[in-house]
């Protein structure tokens, strides 16, 4: 069960044009768990089980960064490749936020989302 704590970000609604494609993308690229809710909608849990959400139709995508969230990855270069292989587009390559290890991608629904890799421990 996810932690329940005041102020915790717990749920996301991601705009999508094709919910099945978006679900396949996030499952393949990040290993998110995808399931069908009681109301029949596809939903997800991140790999920590701490953040869940769903994809929604009829909303404009977050096509330009205003609110921008980042998905933590073990290897940013591998994540960039996985994004591309599964139909996403890299819109900001690794290195633009140096010394931070980040990149940004556009998902199948048109949303711009960040990738973040923790720097190696010295």
C-alpha positions in Angstrom: 0.0 0.0 0.0 1.3 3.5 -0.8 2.1 5.8 2.0 -0.6 8.2 3.0 0.8 11.5 4.1 -0.3 15.1 3.9 1.3 16.9 1.0 2.4 13.8 -0.9 1.9 13.7 -4.7 -0.2 10.6 -5.2 -2.2 10.6 -8.5 -1.6 11.8 -12.0 -4.0 12.2 -14.9 -2.0 12.2 -18.2 -3.7 13.5 -21.3 -3.7 10.8 -24.1 -4.9 10.5 -27.7 -4.8 6.7 -27.5 -5.0 5.3 -24.0 -3.9 1.8 -25.0 -0.8 3.1 -26.8 0.1 5.4 -23.8 -0.3 2.5 -21.4 1.9 0.2 -23.5 4.5 3.0 -23.8 4.8 3.7 -20.1 4.8 0.0 -19.2 7.5 -0.8 -21.8 9.7 2.2 -21.1 9.5 2.6 -17.3 8.0 -0.7 -16.1 4.8 0.9 -14.8 2.1 -1.6 -13.7 -1.0 -1.2 -15.8 -4.4 -2.5 -14.7 -8.1 -2.0 -15.4 -10.0 -0.2 -12.7 -13.5 -1.2 -11.6 -14.9 1.5 -13.9 -13.1 -0.1 -16.9 -10.5 2.6 -17.3 -6.8 1.7 -17.7 -4.8 3.0 -14.7 -1.1 2.7 -13.7 1.1 2.5 -10.6 4.7 3.6 -10.9 7.5 1.1 -10.0 7.5 2.3 -6.4 3.8 1.7 -5.9 3.7 5.2 -4.5 2.2 7.2 -7.4 -0.8 6.0 -9.4 -2.9 7.6 -12.1 -4.7 7.2 -15.4 -4.8 8.4 -18.9 -7.6 10.8 -20.0 -9.0 11.7 -23.4 -10.2 15.1 -24.4 -7.5 17.2 -22.6 -4.8 19.0 -24.3 -1.3 17.5 -23.8 1.4 19.3 -21.7 3.1 20.0 -25.0 5.4 22.8 -23.7 6.9 22.8 -20.2 4.8 24.7 -17.7 4.3 22.1 -15.1 7.0 19.6 -15.8 7.5 16.3 -13.9 10.5 14.0 -14.2 10.6 10.2 -14.1 13.6 8.8 -12.3 15.6 6.3 -14.3 18.7 4.2 -13.5 20.3 5.0 -16.9 19.3 8.1 -18.8 20.9 6.9 -22.1 19.0 3.6 -22.0 15.8 5.4 -21.1 16.3 7.8 -24.1 16.7 4.7 -26.4 13.6 3.1 -24.9 11.5 6.2 -25.4 12.5 6.3 -29.0 12.0 2.6 -29.7 8.5 2.7 -28.2 7.3 5.8 -30.2 8.3 8.7 -28.1 10.4 11.7 -29.2 13.4 13.2 -27.5 12.9 17.0 -27.3 15.8 17.8 -25.1 18.9 15.6 -25.2 21.0 14.6 -22.2 23.4 17.3 -21.2 21.3 20.4 -21.5 20.9 20.7 -17.7 24.4 19.8 -16.8 25.7 18.9 -14.3 22.2 17.3 -13.7 21.6 14.2 -15.8 18.3 14.9 -17.5 16.5 14.7 -20.8 13.0 15.5 -22.0 10.7 13.5 -24.2 7.3 13.8 -25.8 5.1 10.8 -25.1 2.5 9.2 -27.5 -0.1 11.7 -26.2 2.0 14.7 -26.9 3.1 15.4 -23.3 6.6 16.7 -22.6 8.0 14.9 -19.6 11.5 14.8 -18.1 13.9 11.9 -17.4 16.2 12.2 -14.4 19.2 10.1 -13.4 20.9 10.5 -10.1 24.5 11.4 -10.5 27.1 8.7 -9.7 28.2 8.7 -6.0 31.7 10.0 -5.6 
